[in-house]
Every structure is written in C-alpha cells, then in structure tokens.
Amino acid sequence: MGEQFWEDKYSGTEQLFSGNVNGVLATEAAELSPGQALEVGCGEGADARWLARRGWRVTAIDISRTALRRAADATDPDLADRISWQHDDPTGTPPPVGAFDLVSVQYFPLERQPDHEALRGLLAAVAPGGTLLCGSHDMSELPPDHEHGFDPGDYYQPADIAELLGADWIVQVNETRPRTVPPPEGTAHTHDTVLRARRLR
C-alpha cells in the first residue's frame, strides 16, 4: 500500500470518503483540551478539520498528494492557519519526539515490523500528558484476500499497540465496539477496535 496505490485510489473517484469526522475520534477526543495534534493518514481531511474547529493546531500528513489537495481545497479559510497539510509517508521519517498532545491514527494500515520502528516513532511523538488514539476496523470481520496478497494479520490492531506500551503509559480504552455509523459501502465492517492511551512521562 505505497504511494502509487493511494494515488490510484483517490484519483479513481471524485471523493473517496464521506467528508464526516470518524466516529472514534469524535467520541474519544471530544473532551480533550486542545493543543498540538498529529493526524496520521489524514486522507481528505475531515478529521483534521474537526480538530481545528475545536481549537487544535493540526499537522495532517498523508502519502497521497491528491488527498492533500482535496483536503486543503475543502478547508474553510478561517481554519487554514490551524492546519498544516504535509505530504509524507507516516511509516518513513518519524515525527518530532514529544511534539504532540494528540496523535490520532484512524483506520491507517500500519504494517507490522520486527523492530516496530515506525510504530515506536509515532508513540515517541506523543508529549508527556498527551494522548494516543487509534481506531481501526475489527479485522476479525475481514478475511485474508490471498488473490491480492492482503492479510489483515500483517497490520497492527489497536490491541497489538496496547501490548507494546510500557510503564510510561496508562491505557484508558482498549475495546471492540459497534460502529456509530453504517460501514463503508461494499464492506461488512460492523465493529471498530479502539485504543486510547495517555502518556505519563
């Protein structure tokens, strides 16, 4: 799922996603005090705009230039100075250490690595007192697609990430729950998996 995959995905349709904030983010971040947020795999920008409207300053990164262009074009002028749209591979160069009060990873396919390097880079970006929020489809509802070389087990689930958090973290939510909105068209996703954790130091 590299850059060309996502460019083809976005360019193949005028709008890939609904334009609405993800339910996991809206539920879990509603009461957080705004600060600096990192939106990983921001897509067409709905989550980043939702955060910005609530006072967050958002660094929104995505591997697709098409997605970022759409995200910027859909952003109200009064929010423009609160969001930095950045073209980057979230699995490549790690974000700045301790720079964000919220790191949001919503439905981002983060592939497992033996040394967990990319994941550890995202964890390190959370400032002391900050929040890590991960939401994903319940992969038990998604069987392997051997024809296209896709195996859900190759990607981190929120519960996998929870197991890698050490004494510097407190896990506040780690659960599977029914989706708050209908599943994406053509899919059978009825449940989300959610992790919210706060960095202690």
Secondary structure, 3 states (H helix, E strand, C coil): CCHHHHHHHHHCCCCCCCCCCCHHHHHHCCCCCCCEEEEECCCCCHHHHHHHHCCCEEEEEECCHHHHHHHHHCCCHHHHHHEEEEECCCCCCCCCCCCEEEEEEECCCCECCCCCHHHHHHHHCEEEEEEEEEEEECHHHCCCEHHHCECHHHECCHHHHHHHCCCCEEEEEEEEEECCCCCCCCCCCCEEEEEEEEECC
